[in-house]
């Protein structure tokens, strides 16, 4: 393993950490309908647990309405049950072969709770980025121990890893600020 590989591996791992957080953020309800709110709801259908997006087409015909259209009409009861049991806080309305999910307006208190949850997700992402930094620095120290890296090379690599860490922590903060503003916007 070379210094470039350590740096590349650290960057890739940090990027995955931020991407995971962004995906988590998409599932947080902001008062406007988004298929991401329900696409990963687990549904017991055909004798196994499946994601809703595998069983139905999810669309947003209006800004405050989600429509779930099952590929197989026989799964409509299973989907309705899963949506009722999920913690999304939206009551499904069965309308023939489709399920309507009207997205209610968020109260001020609920918005603040969502921001707390977002803050926690962002902190977890920062922790993952720092853990990636620690792993990269450990790899760099192994390279120095094996003689593949000089003392100066180790210091330079640690500096580069820290710059990467700072860049990705700033990215986490930027994503959090944008999502917080979106949630708090009435």
N, C-alpha and C positions, 0 to 999 in steps of 0.2 A: 504494500500500500504506500502511496506517495502522499506528499503534502496536498497536492491538487485534489487527489481522491478524497482525502479527509474533508477538505473544504467543500467539494462538490456534494459529498454525502450529507454534510451538515446542512447545506443550503436546501437540498431536496427534502430532508426530514423536517426542517423548519417550515418549508412551504406547505408540506402536508398538514402540519399542525394548524396553520392559518386557514387552509382550505377546509379542514374539518370544522373549525369554529364558524366559518362563513356558512357552511351547510347547516350547522346547528341554529344559527341566527335565522335562516330562512324558515325554520319551523315555528318561530315565535310570531304570534298573531299581532298585526299592527292596526287592525280595524279595516283593512282592505283585503279582499279575497285573493288568495294565492294557492295554487295547487300544492305547493310545498307544505301547507298546513296539514294536509291529510294524506299525502301520497305514501307516507311510511307507516300508516296505521296498520297494525297486524290484524288480519281477518282470518277466522277459522273457517276454511272452506275446503271442500273436497277431502276432508279428513286431515288437513295439515294447516299450519299457519303460513299465510302468504301476505305480502304487502298489498295494500289497496291498489297501488299503481299497476300491479300485475293482473288485477281482476276487473279493472274498470277504467274508463276514460274520464279524466277529471278536467273540467273546463270552468272558465270564469266568464259567463256571458254578460255579467254586470259587475261593477267594481265591488259590490258588497254581497255577491252571491256566488257560491260554488255549486256546480252541478256534477254529480257522480252518475255515470252511465255504465252499468255493469255490462261486460262482454256477454255474460250468460245470465239471463233473467232469473235463473233459479238461485243465484247467490245474493239476491237483493236483501233477503232477511238477515243473512250472515253479515253483510256489509253494514246494514242499519244497526245491528246489535253491536258490532265493533266500534262504530262511530259514537254510539251512545255511551259505551264503556270507556272510550278514550278520554283523555284529559284536555281536549281542545276547547271545551266549553261552548260547543255549538250543537243545537238540537237538530237532528236530521228529520226532514219531512219527505216521506215516500209519496211519490206522485206517479202512479202507474209503473213504468219501467225505469224511472230515474229517481234519484234522491237529490233533493235540494237542501243546501246548507246556507241559510241566511246568516251572514256575519254581522253580529250586533256591534253597536257603537261601544267603545271601551270607556269605562269610568276612569276618573283621575286616579283613584286608588289602585285599580287594576293596572293602569299604565305604570305606576310607580313599582308595583310588584314585578312587572315584566322587565323593567329597567334593572331591578336587583338581580333577576335571573340572568339577564344579558351580561351584567357586570361579573357575575360568577363564571359564566362561560368564557368571558374574555380573560379572566384571571387564570382559569385552567389552561387556556391556550398559551398564555405567557409562561406558565410553569412548564408546559411541554416544550416550548422553544428553549427555555433555559436548560432543561434536561438534555436536549439535543446539543446545546453548547458544551455542557459538561462531558457528554460522550465523545464529542469531537476533540476536546482538549485531552481527554484520556487517551484517545487514539494517537494524538500528536506526541504525547509523552512516551508512548510505546515506541514510536518511530525514533525518538531521541535515544531511548534506552538501547534500541537495536543498532544504533549508529547510523541510521539512514537520514538523520536530521541533526544539524548543529544546534548549539545553544541559541545563536542568533536566528536560525531558521525556526526554531520552536517559538521564540518570542514573536517573530513576524507572523507565524501561523496563528498564534493565540490572539494577536491583534486583529487579524483578518476575521477570525471566528467571532470575536467580540463585535466587530463592525456589522457582520451578518446578523448577529443576535439583536443588536440595536435596531437594524433595519426592519426585522420581522416583528419585534415588539412594537415599533411605531406603526407598522401595518395593522397589528391587532388593535391598537388604540384608535387608529383612524376608522377601521370597520365598526368598532364599538360606538364611537361618536356619531357616525352616520346612522346606525341602527337606533341609537338612543333618540336622536332627533326625529327619526321616522315614527317611533313609538309614541313620543310625547306630542307630536303634531296632532292637533284636534281637527 
